[in-house]
């Protein structure tokens, strides 16, 4: 894990960000134990840098921020994780598992 963190800190070139502040911030223990690919997707979604329509519009790779599957609303992480109807069964499974993990962790 420290190798990954050191690599991340070495990549920060912008002086607006303090690497010491980042080092002191506690990681989410569930995400820290997850495989790197899953953790990377989680942090991309959380930071707004995932390949969703708003991010692609922001980097000028796409003309609009509508969901490219349902075309009804803005394609945000909330839309995809809570409201996109074709993924309803996957959403229910994820939220049920999250409730169980929350109860175990909070007990």
MMTF fields as JSON, N, C-alpha, C and O atoms, coordinates in Angstrom:
{
  "mmtfVersion": "1.0.0",
  "mmtfProducer": "UNKNOWN",
  "numBonds": 427,
  "numAtoms": 428,
  "numGroups": 107,
  "numChains": 1,
  "numModels": 1,
  "chainsPerModel": [1],
  "groupsPerChain": [107],
  "chainIdList": ["A"],
  "bondAtomList": [4, 2, 8, 6, 12, 10, 16, 14, 20, 18, 24, 22, 28, 26, 32, 30, 36, 34, 40, 38, 44, 42, 48, 46, 52, 50, 56, 54, 60, 58, 64, 62, 68, 66, 72, 70, 76, 74, 80, 78, 84, 82, 88, 86, 92, 90, 96, 94, 100, 98, 104, 102, 108, 106, 112, 110, 116, 114, 120, 118, 124, 122, 128, 126, 132, 130, 136, 134, 140, 138, 144, 142, 148, 146, 152, 150, 156, 154, 160, 158, 164, 162, 168, 166, 172, 170, 176, 174, 180, 178, 184, 182, 188, 186, 192, 190, 196, 194, 200, 198, 204, 202, 208, 206, 212, 210, 216, 214, 220, 218, 224, 222, 228, 226, 232, 230, 236, 234, 240, 238, 244, 242, 248, 246, 252, 250, 256, 254, 260, 258, 264, 262, 268, 266, 272, 270, 276, 274, 280, 278, 284, 282, 288, 286, 292, 290, 296, 294, 300, 298, 304, 302, 308, 306, 312, 310, 316, 314, 320, 318, 324, 322, 328, 326, 332, 330, 336, 334, 340, 338, 344, 342, 348, 346, 352, 350, 356, 354, 360, 358, 364, 362, 368, 366, 372, 370, 376, 374, 380, 378, 384, 382, 388, 386, 392, 390, 396, 394, 400, 398, 404, 402, 408, 406, 412, 410, 416, 414, 420, 418, 424, 422],
  "bondOrderList": [1, 1, 1, 1, 1, 1, 1, 1, 1, 1, 1, 1, 1, 1, 1, 1, 1, 1, 1, 1, 1, 1, 1, 1, 1, 1, 1, 1, 1, 1, 1, 1, 1, 1, 1, 1, 1, 1, 1, 1, 1, 1, 1, 1, 1, 1, 1, 1, 1, 1, 1, 1, 1, 1, 1, 1, 1, 1, 1, 1, 1, 1, 1, 1, 1, 1, 1, 1, 1, 1, 1, 1, 1, 1, 1, 1, 1, 1, 1, 1, 1, 1, 1, 1, 1, 1, 1, 1, 1, 1, 1, 1, 1, 1, 1, 1, 1, 1, 1, 1, 1, 1, 1, 1, 1, 1],
  "groupList": [{"groupName": "UNK", "atomNameList": ["N", "CA", "C", "O"], "elementList": ["N", "C", "C", "O"], "formalChargeList": [0, 0, 0, 0], "bondAtomList": [1, 0, 2, 1, 3, 2], "bondOrderList": [1, 1, 2], "singleLetterCode": "X", "chemCompType": "L-PEPTIDE LINKING"}],
  "groupTypeList": [0, 0, 0, 0, 0, 0, 0, 0, 0, 0, 0, 0, 0, 0, 0, 0, 0, 0, 0, 0, 0, 0, 0, 0, 0, 0, 0, 0, 0, 0, 0, 0, 0, 0, 0, 0, 0, 0, 0, 0, 0, 0, 0, 0, 0, 0, 0, 0, 0, 0, 0, 0, 0, 0, 0, 0, 0, 0, 0, 0, 0, 0, 0, 0, 0, 0, 0, 0, 0, 0, 0, 0, 0, 0, 0, 0, 0, 0, 0, 0, 0, 0, 0, 0, 0, 0, 0, 0, 0, 0, 0, 0, 0, 0, 0, 0, 0, 0, 0, 0, 0, 0, 0, 0, 0, 0, 0],
  "groupIdList": [1, 2, 3, 4, 5, 6, 7, 8, 9, 10, 11, 12, 13, 14, 15, 16, 17, 18, 19, 20, 21, 22, 23, 24, 25, 26, 27, 28, 29, 30, 31, 32, 33, 34, 35, 36, 37, 38, 39, 40, 41, 42, 43, 44, 45, 46, 47, 48, 49, 50, 51, 52, 53, 54, 55, 56, 57, 58, 59, 60, 61, 62, 63, 64, 65, 66, 67, 68, 69, 70, 71, 72, 73, 74, 75, 76, 77, 78, 79, 80, 81, 82, 83, 84, 85, 86, 87, 88, 89, 90, 91, 92, 93, 94, 95, 96, 97, 98, 99, 100, 101, 102, 103, 104, 105, 106, 107],
  "secStructList": [7, 2, 2, 2, 2, 2, 2, 2, 2, 2, 2, 7, 7, 7, 6, 6, 1, 7, 2, 2, 2, 2, 2, 2, 1, 7, 7, 7, 2, 2, 2, 2, 2, 1, 7, 2, 2, 2, 2, 2, 2, 2, 2, 2, 2, 2, 2, 6, 7, 1, 1, 1, 2, 2, 2, 2, 2, 2, 6, 6, 1, 1, 1, 7, 7, 5, 7, 6, 6, 6, 7, 1, 1, 5, 7, 7, 2, 2, 0, 0, 0, 0, 0, 7, 4, 4, 4, 2, 2, 2, 2, 2, 2, 2, 2, 2, 2, 2, 2, 2, 2, 2, 2, 2, 2, 2, 7],
  "xCoordList": [0.823, 0.0, 0.869, 0.524, 1.987, 2.832, 3.448, 3.676, 3.72, 4.262, 3.265, 3.651, 2.001, 0.952, 0.85, 0.778, 0.845, 0.723, 1.927, 1.763, 3.139, 4.336, 4.266, 4.652, 3.765, 3.622, 2.644, 2.893, 1.518, 0.513, 1.09, 0.875, 1.819, 2.394, 3.444, 3.573, 4.195, 5.218, 4.587, 5.233, 3.345, 2.665, 2.041, 1.679, 1.91, 1.268, 2.264, 3.263, 1.976, 2.864, 2.277, 2.996, 0.981, 0.3, 0.541, 0.269, 1.036, 1.379, 0.166, 0.306, -1.023, -2.226, -2.503, -3.19, -1.976, -2.223, -1.021, 0.124, -1.283, -0.227, -0.141, -1.106, 0.999, 1.133, 1.115, 0.678, 1.58, 1.535, 0.087, -0.257, -0.746, -2.159, -2.801, -3.626, -2.414, -2.943, -2.46, -3.23, -1.215, -0.666, -1.364, -1.537, -1.766, -2.402, -3.859, -4.422, -4.471, -5.886, -6.067, -5.373, -6.984, -7.217, -7.927, -8.838, -7.496, -8.135, -9.367, -9.45, -10.312, -11.475, -10.985, -10.411, -11.192, -10.634, -11.196, -10.489, -12.444, -13.026, -12.355, -12.013, -12.167, -11.54, -10.065, -9.524, -9.412, -7.989, -7.748, -6.681, -8.708, -8.569, -9.02, -8.785, -9.656, -10.18, -9.038, -7.982, -9.25, -8.254, -8.042, -8.948, -6.852, -6.481, -7.438, -7.789, -7.861, -8.766, -10.078, -10.599, -10.613, -11.886, -11.685, -12.5, -10.598, -10.312, -10.115, -10.565, -9.451, -9.234, -10.558, -10.758, -11.46, -12.766, -13.554, -14.222, -13.467, -14.163, -13.669, -14.47, -12.347, -11.807, -12.058, -12.213, -12.102, -12.456, -13.89, -14.165, -14.795, -16.186, -16.32, -17.029, -15.638, -15.739, -15.19, -15.743, -14.112, -13.487, -14.086, -13.761, -14.965, -15.562, -14.709, -14.946, -13.727, -12.843, -13.072, -12.19, -14.23, -14.556, -15.071, -15.414, -15.121, -15.585, -17.105, -17.773, -17.622, -19.048, -19.226, -18.273, -20.438, -20.706, -20.295, -19.712, -20.565, -20.133, -18.616, -18.144, -17.856, -16.396, -15.935, -15.066, -16.508, -16.131, -16.514, -15.81, -17.627, -18.006, -17.012, -16.631, -16.594, -15.667, -14.317, -13.699, -13.853, -12.57, -12.756, -11.825, -13.965, -14.32, -14.183, -13.827, -14.469, -14.462, -15.882, -16.082, -16.859, -18.264, -19.035, -18.663, -20.102, -20.851, -21.864, -22.16, -22.407, -23.401, -23.138, -22.284, -23.893, -23.69, -24.878, -25.062, -25.672, -26.794, -26.301, -25.275, -27.036, -26.72, -26.802, -27.81, -25.759, -25.76, -26.502, -26.571, -27.066, -27.885, -29.376, -30.143, -29.788, -31.23, -31.608, -32.783, -30.666, -30.877, -31.894, -32.378, -32.225, -33.249, -32.698, -33.317, -31.565, -31.06, -29.546, -28.897, -29.005, -27.569, -26.932, -27.419, -25.869, -25.23, -24.249, -23.063, -24.747, -23.922, -23.711, -24.342, -22.834, -22.638, -23.907, -24.197, -24.665, -25.929, -26.939, -27.648, -27.004, -27.915, -27.58, -28.472, -26.299, -25.899, -26.065, -26.422, -25.812, -25.862, -27.238, -27.489, -28.133, -29.439, -30.644, -31.667, -30.549, -31.747, -31.809, -32.888, -30.703, -30.703, -31.455, -31.008, -32.592, -33.525, -33.022, -33.386, -32.208, -31.737, -30.741, -30.503, -30.161, -29.229, -29.885, -29.188, -31.202, -31.928, -31.514, -31.311, -31.385, -31.037, -29.62, -29.39, -28.678, -27.325, -27.296, -26.571, -28.091, -28.152, -28.688, -28.158, -29.741, -30.332, -29.324, -29.228, -28.581, -27.587, -26.477, -26.054, -26.01, -24.942, -25.419, -24.714, -26.611, -27.105, -27.428, -27.253, -27.894, -28.153, -26.839, -26.761, -25.817, -24.516, -23.932, -23.331, -24.106, -23.59, -24.271, -23.615, -25.576, -26.295, -25.762, -25.598, -25.49, -24.971, -23.578, -23.299, -22.707, -21.358, -21.422, -20.664, -22.329, -22.498, -22.924, -22.463, -23.807, -24.247, -23.125, -22.953, -22.367, -21.252, -20.175, -19.663, -19.841, -18.803, -19.23, -18.402, -20.52, -21.009, -21.365, -21.601, -21.411, -21.803, -20.693, -20.873],
  "yCoordList": [-1.198, 0.0, 1.264, 2.255, 1.229, 2.424, 2.708, 3.865, 1.65, 1.854, 2.624, 3.523, 2.273, 2.955, 4.408, 5.317, 4.619, 5.994, 6.835, 7.988, 6.263, 7.001, 7.373, 8.477, 6.436, 6.73, 7.881, 8.785, 7.838, 8.905, 10.254, 11.248, 10.295, 11.557, 12.078, 13.288, 11.169, 11.606, 12.216, 13.011, 11.862, 12.354, 13.734, 14.393, 14.178, 15.465, 16.586, 16.746, 17.338, 18.418, 19.794, 20.792, 19.827, 21.083, 21.529, 20.773, 22.721, 23.196, 23.518, 23.754, 23.534, 23.775, 22.62, 22.789, 21.454, 20.274, 20.025, 20.054, 19.787, 19.485, 17.977, 17.352, 17.385, 15.941, 15.538, 14.435, 16.406, 16.078, 15.986, 15.121, 16.878, 16.837, 15.547, 14.949, 15.119, 13.881, 12.672, 11.739, 12.673, 11.55, 11.39, 10.268, 12.498, 12.447, 12.021, 11.555, 12.175, 11.845, 10.327, 9.603, 9.863, 8.424, 7.879, 8.507, 6.708, 6.044, 5.299, 4.888, 5.132, 4.31, 2.87, 2.346, 2.201, 0.854, -0.185, -1.121, -0.037, -0.998, -0.86, -1.86, 0.369, 0.61, 0.23, -0.283, 0.479, 0.148, -1.351, -1.762, -2.167, -3.62, -4.174, -5.346, -3.355, -3.799, -3.957, -3.345, -4.776, -4.86, -3.492, -2.66, -3.272, -1.962, -1.482, -0.303, -2.377, -1.975, -1.435, -0.439, -2.089, -1.639, -0.335, 0.581, -0.245, 0.99, 2.159, 3.271, 1.916, 2.985, 3.483, 4.69, 2.572, 2.981, 3.762, 4.746, 3.312, 4.0, 5.445, 6.378, 5.622, 6.973, 7.817, 9.033, 7.211, 7.968, 8.465, 9.624, 7.613, 8.038, 9.107, 10.098, 8.898, 9.835, 11.216, 12.234, 11.253, 12.528, 13.188, 14.334, 12.465, 13.036, 12.855, 13.517, 11.976, 11.76, 10.42, 9.923, 9.845, 8.597, 8.898, 10.038, 7.878, 8.083, 8.148, 7.236, 9.223, 9.507, 10.715, 11.439, 10.913, 11.982, 13.37, 14.125, 13.755, 15.088, 15.288, 16.36, 14.256, 14.389, 14.477, 15.285, 13.655, 13.712, 15.049, 15.547, 15.632, 16.961, 18.003, 18.912, 17.869, 18.817, 18.813, 19.865, 17.628, 17.565, 17.733, 17.53, 18.103, 18.389, 17.171, 17.307, 15.989, 14.779, 14.377, 13.429, 15.101, 14.8, 16.115, 17.041, 16.203, 17.445, 17.703, 18.861, 16.651, 16.861, 15.896, 15.014, 16.085, 15.252, 14.325, 13.87, 14.047, 13.114, 11.675, 11.327, 10.847, 9.426, 8.797, 8.949, 8.101, 7.521, 6.202, 5.604, 5.724, 4.516, 4.847, 4.261, 5.767, 6.043, 7.385, 7.594, 8.298, 9.609, 10.484, 11.465, 10.146, 10.903, 11.944, 12.994, 11.694, 12.645, 12.734, 12.005, 13.642, 13.818, 12.548, 11.996, 12.09, 10.841, 11.127, 11.362, 11.105, 11.313, 9.992, 8.992, 9.978, 8.74, 8.378, 7.196, 9.373, 9.087, 8.477, 7.534, 9.012, 8.458, 6.996, 6.149, 6.7, 5.331, 4.378, 3.216, 4.849, 3.943, 3.842, 2.908, 4.787, 4.767, 4.78, 4.173, 5.453, 5.729, 5.057, 4.986, 4.569, 3.961, 2.635, 1.709, 2.536, 1.428, 0.079, -0.946, 0.036, -1.252, -1.933, -3.136, -1.177, -1.752, -1.936, -2.048, -1.967, -2.015, -3.206, -3.035, -4.402, -5.573, -5.446, -5.823, -4.929, -4.732, -3.654, -3.774, -2.6, -1.53, -2.057, -1.743, -2.859, -3.403, -4.288, -4.234, -5.095, -5.983, -5.175, -5.496, -4.134, -3.306, -2.598, -2.593, -1.997, -1.264, -2.21, -1.837, -3.425, -4.395, -4.808, -4.904, -5.051, -5.431, -4.281, -4.501, -3.074, -1.912, -1.783, -1.458, -2.03, -1.97, -3.02, -2.744, -4.225, -5.3, -4.94, -5.105, -4.455, -4.061, -2.92, -2.901, -1.968, -0.858, -1.307, -0.761, -2.307, -2.822, -3.551, -3.415, -4.321, -5.072, -4.11, -4.243, -3.145, -2.18, -1.251, -0.82, -0.938, 0.001, -0.674, 0.012, -2.001, -2.708, -2.785, -3.352],
  "zCoordList": [0.0, 0.0, 0.0, -0.645, 0.718, 0.751, -0.606, -0.958, -1.377, -2.716, -3.584, -4.331, -3.484, -4.251, -3.804, -4.631, -2.488, -1.965, -2.396, -2.795, -2.317, -2.737, -4.207, -4.593, -5.043, -6.462, -6.666, -7.462, -5.932, -6.059, -5.67, -6.364, -4.565, -4.104, -5.08, -5.267, -5.702, -6.652, -7.905, -8.588, -8.216, -9.411, -9.208, -10.183, -7.963, -7.69, -7.973, -7.271, -8.993, -9.388, -9.038, -8.988, -8.801, -8.551, -7.107, -6.174, -6.922, -5.577, -4.723, -3.523, -5.315, -4.518, -3.571, -2.563, -3.889, -3.074, -2.173, -2.625, -0.929, 0.026, 0.206, 0.648, -0.129, 0.03, 1.496, 1.826, 2.376, 3.804, 4.284, 5.09, 3.784, 4.156, 3.658, 4.349, 2.444, 1.903, 2.699, 2.925, 3.122, 3.879, 5.224, 5.701, 5.837, 7.158, 7.079, 8.07, 5.923, 5.783, 5.806, 5.092, 6.615, 6.75, 5.515, 4.975, 5.086, 3.955, 4.43, 5.587, 3.539, 3.826, 3.952, 2.998, 5.11, 5.301, 4.333, 3.961, 3.924, 2.98, 1.62, 0.989, 1.173, -0.127, -0.081, -1.061, 1.048, 1.182, 1.052, 0.596, 1.44, 1.348, -0.005, -0.301, -0.813, -2.111, -3.12, -2.965, -4.15, -5.225, -5.868, -5.893, -6.38, -6.921, -8.012, -8.048, -8.895, -9.985, -9.443, -9.945, -8.417, -7.836, -7.083, -7.195, -6.311, -5.571, -6.532, -6.256, -7.647, -8.628, -9.191, -9.323, -9.524, -10.045, -9.001, -9.32, -7.747, -6.653, -6.541, -6.487, -6.508, -6.365, -7.614, -7.503, -8.79, -9.989, -9.895, -10.208, -9.472, -9.315, -8.244, -8.423, -7.141, -6.021, -6.388, -5.973, -7.159, -7.502, -8.746, -9.056, -9.464, -10.661, -11.906, -12.916, -11.851, -12.994, -13.681, -14.381, -13.489, -14.166, -15.576, -15.891, -16.405, -17.77, -17.809, -18.296, -17.295, -17.367, -18.283, -18.572, -18.724, -19.689, -19.185, -19.964, -17.915, -17.486, -17.547, -17.924, -17.176, -17.245, -18.692, -19.017, -19.562, -20.973, -21.602, -22.48, -21.157, -21.645, -21.138, -21.875, -19.883, -19.269, -19.981, -20.145, -20.407, -21.119, -22.631, -23.41, -23.023, -24.411, -25.336, -26.506, -24.797, -25.608, -25.995, -26.755, -25.47, -25.742, -25.725, -25.005, -26.507, -26.627, -25.523, -25.226, -24.904, -23.856, -22.699, -22.788, -21.612, -20.427, -20.156, -19.027, -21.171, -21.035, -20.954, -21.538, -20.229, -20.111, -21.505, -22.194, -21.915, -23.258, -23.336, -24.41, -22.213, -22.242, -22.235, -23.0, -21.39, -21.308, -21.934, -22.237, -22.139, -22.767, -22.033, -22.597, -20.786, -20.073, -19.119, -18.944, -18.501, -17.524, -17.602, -18.353, -16.812, -16.739, -16.177, -15.191, -16.785, -16.371, -15.227, -15.459, -14.019, -12.847, -12.137, -12.481, -11.155, -10.393, -9.631, -9.447, -9.187, -8.503, -9.471, -9.121, -10.68, -11.688, -11.956, -11.99, -12.146, -12.468, -11.287, -11.481, -10.075, -8.924, -8.275, -7.513, -8.563, -7.893, -8.822, -8.506, -9.953, -10.745, -12.115, -12.704, -12.633, -13.967, -13.889, -13.212, -14.574, -14.38, -14.88, -14.304, -15.915, -16.419, -15.477, -15.594, -14.551, -13.588, -12.225, -11.217, -12.18, -10.909, -10.038, -8.836, -10.613, -9.803, -9.234, -8.084, -10.003, -9.501, -8.418, -7.43, -8.613, -7.617, -6.292, -5.226, -6.371, -5.149, -4.415, -3.189, -5.154, -4.531, -3.861, -2.75, -4.534, -3.968, -2.706, -1.697, -2.752, -1.584, -0.434, 0.725, -0.721, 0.34, 0.999, 2.224, 0.196, 0.75, 1.563, 2.615, 1.083, 1.823, 3.175, 4.166, 3.235, 4.525, 5.493, 6.682, 4.989, 5.838, 6.354, 7.542, 5.481, 5.876, 6.887, 7.857, 6.657, 7.594, 8.981, 9.983, 9.043, 10.34, 11.046, 12.258, 10.298, 10.906, 11.394, 12.506, 10.55, 10.915, 12.033, 12.835, 12.093, 13.1, 14.41, 15.405, 14.438, 15.656, 16.658, 17.736]
}
